[in-house]
Amino acid sequence: MPHSLSLRVYYEDTDLAGIVYYANYLKFIERGRSEWVRALGMDQAALRRDAGIVFAVRHLEADYLRPAVFDDWLTVTTAVLPVTGARIVLDQAVLRDGVVLFTARVTLVPMGADGRAVRLPADLRQRLSQG
């Protein structure tokens, strides 16, 4: 079952036409990913501190289907695809009243302190797969 995050569109999220500025959808899905990881009981700051691992977006495909506007109540969904030792692929969507406004497939890679890709430890891969 996908993770869900609800959020309100504020005036600062919109452009001159009163619709959500396209780059803000990326912020919305980032919040969705952060809350998904938190819901799995993982602390990203502790993961960085203790294991030296952070997640970086490697690839993103996005479709803007319908506009969101000021004061809309949105739902961001995050669904994990099979996790490998070197990447995490997520399907994310932004919906309003069950209608899909935006979709994205996001590929994350774990990185070490030196900025290079690292393999996910088996226990971490297992936890992420449960999402």
Secondary structure, DSSP 8 states (H G I E B T S, - for coil): --EEEEEE--GGGB-TTSBB-HHHHHHHHHHHHHHHHHHTT--HHHHHHHH--EEEEEEEEEEE-S--BTT-EEEEEEEE----SS-EEEEEEEEETTEEEEEEEEEEEEE-TTS-B----HHHHHHHHT-
